[in-house]
């Protein structure tokens, strides 16, 4: 093949590769529903436990967007937190998408409810890393993230009475099942 003929073949092949990447070509399922248990070690509120659900959309194998809603209870202060979040992920599918490590970032609106503490609802953000391991339609997933969040303290008893902003920053862990469709 001569140089000019090679150039004629390479340009259309490169164009086809770029078009497939930008058009959302995906080999696997394009949506998933996940159910998970949650843990959050918040600086001022202590350990929180709960659970939630997420809906994940994958326009391509390497990019996904998910929306999440969960509930976390901090027993030390009897505070409930309801995170409503969205995250953008970069996926690295391995072994035919049976193993999918990922990194990402997200943000959310955090609703607080308590009897003895009045915390203002607040906006926060987080980086995350995780991994999905499983079959084509069902997978286990685990992820770790660091939540950056402060909530104004309008009134409180005990330890939170002397601060203006509750630091809810901390390490969070989610572990659950993902059902792809």
C-alpha positions as a printed Julia matrix, in Angstrom:
181×3 Matrix{Float64}:
   0.0     0.0    0.0
   1.43    3.37  -1.01
   1.62    6.39   1.31
  -1.32    8.27  -0.27
  -3.52    5.15  -0.24
  -2.62    4.57   3.41
  -3.61    8.14   4.26
  -6.95    7.6    2.51
  -7.64    4.57   4.75
  -6.37    6.0    8.04
  -8.45    9.2    7.94
 -11.84    7.43   7.61
 -10.87    4.89  10.3
  -9.89    7.67  12.73
 -13.13    9.51  11.93
 -15.14    6.33  12.6
 -13.39    5.76  15.96
 -14.0     9.35  17.07
 -17.65    9.2   15.94
 -18.28    5.97  17.89
 -16.64    7.38  21.01
 -18.71   10.58  20.86
 -21.99    8.9   19.91
 -22.3     6.89  23.11
 -21.34    3.49  21.76
 -21.51    1.03  24.62
 -21.12   -2.73  24.67
 -23.02   -3.31  27.91
 -26.2    -2.17  29.6
 -26.8     1.57  29.58
 -28.64    1.96  32.91
 -28.47    0.47  36.4
 -30.29    0.67  39.7
 -28.28    0.24  42.88
 -29.22   -0.34  46.52
 -26.56    0.26  49.15
 -25.64    0.57  52.79
 -23.81    3.73  53.89
 -21.33    4.79  56.54
 -20.11    8.36  57.13
 -17.52    9.44  59.71
 -18.49   13.13  60.03
 -16.09   15.33  62.0
 -18.63   17.05  64.31
 -21.53   14.55  64.16
 -19.6    11.29  64.65
 -20.42    7.99  62.96
 -23.5     7.82  60.76
 -25.13    4.73  59.26
 -27.91    4.29  56.73
 -28.72    3.27  53.2
 -29.88    4.49  49.84
 -30.51    3.96  46.17
 -28.92    5.24  42.98
 -29.81    5.35  39.31
 -26.83    5.21  36.94
 -26.88    6.15  33.24
 -23.94    5.13  31.0
 -23.81    7.03  27.7
 -20.49    5.22  27.0
 -18.53    2.39  28.62
 -16.12    4.86  30.23
 -18.47    7.66  31.32
 -21.45    7.38  33.64
 -23.7     9.75  35.56
 -25.66    8.77  38.62
 -28.29   10.28  40.86
 -28.51    9.14  44.47
 -30.85    9.49  47.42
 -30.0     8.12  50.84
 -30.64    8.4   54.57
 -27.93    8.54  57.24
 -28.52    8.58  61.0
 -25.99   10.04  63.46
 -26.82    8.42  66.78
 -24.58   10.65  68.95
 -26.74   13.72  68.22
 -29.9    11.98  66.94
 -29.53   13.77  63.6
 -30.91   12.41  60.34
 -29.33   13.49  57.06
 -30.92   12.97  53.65
 -28.35   13.41  50.86
 -29.7    14.08  47.33
 -26.66   13.76  45.07
 -25.39   13.51  41.51
 -21.99   12.21  40.42
 -19.97   11.97  37.2
 -17.7     8.92  36.9
 -14.83    7.77  34.71
 -15.06    3.96  34.42
 -12.25    1.56  33.49
 -14.01   -1.64  32.32
 -11.84   -4.77  32.61
 -12.45   -8.43  31.73
 -15.52   -7.75  29.6
 -16.91   -5.27  32.16
 -16.91   -7.92  34.92
 -14.58   -5.65  36.92
 -15.06   -1.88  36.68
 -12.85    0.36  38.82
 -13.88    4.02  38.69
 -13.08    7.53  39.87
 -15.41   10.47  39.94
 -16.76   13.55  41.62
 -20.16   14.76  42.64
 -22.19   17.17  44.66
 -25.47   17.3   46.43
 -28.05   18.96  48.61
 -28.09   17.68  52.19
 -31.27   17.89  54.29
 -30.93   17.69  58.09
 -33.63   16.74  60.61
 -33.28   16.54  64.39
 -35.19   17.35  67.58
 -32.43   18.92  69.72
 -30.24   20.38  66.97
 -31.26   22.88  64.28
 -28.91   22.43  61.32
 -29.52   24.33  58.07
 -29.79   22.26  54.9
 -26.61   22.67  52.9
 -24.75   22.02  49.63
 -21.61   19.86  49.57
 -19.33   17.99  47.18
 -17.15   14.86  47.09
 -14.48   13.0   45.1
 -14.96    9.23  44.98
 -13.23    5.98  44.0
 -14.88    2.61  43.7
 -15.19   -0.74  42.02
 -17.96   -2.89  40.58
 -17.44   -6.67  40.41
 -19.98   -9.05  38.93
 -21.79  -10.32  35.92
 -23.35   -8.45  33.03
 -26.67   -7.77  34.81
 -25.82   -7.9   38.55
 -22.75   -6.62  40.37
 -21.49   -5.84  43.85
 -20.05   -2.37  44.29
 -18.03   -0.61  46.94
 -16.91    3.0   46.94
 -15.11    5.42  49.21
 -15.48    9.17  49.14
 -14.57   12.24  51.1
 -17.53   14.53  51.78
 -16.89   18.28  52.02
 -19.89   19.75  53.86
 -20.62   22.38  56.48
 -24.05   23.09  57.94
 -24.98   26.23  59.88
 -25.97   25.5   63.48
 -28.96   27.7   64.36
 -29.49   26.17  67.81
 -28.17   23.12  69.6
 -27.58   21.45  72.93
 -24.46   19.79  74.3
 -21.29   19.77  72.17
 -22.75   21.56  69.13
 -24.06   24.51  71.21
 -20.74   26.38  71.03
 -20.18   26.27  67.27
 -21.69   28.23  64.37
 -20.96   25.67  61.64
 -21.11   21.9   62.02
 -18.28   20.28  60.1
 -19.84   17.25  58.41
 -16.67   16.57  56.37
 -15.56   12.99  56.48
 -14.89    9.62  54.94
 -17.94    7.86  53.51
 -18.27    4.24  52.39
 -21.1     2.79  50.28
 -21.46   -0.95  49.61
 -24.3    -2.53  47.7
 -25.81   -4.33  44.73
 -26.17   -2.93  41.23
 -28.84   -4.24  38.83
 -28.09   -3.34  35.19
 -30.76   -3.14  32.51
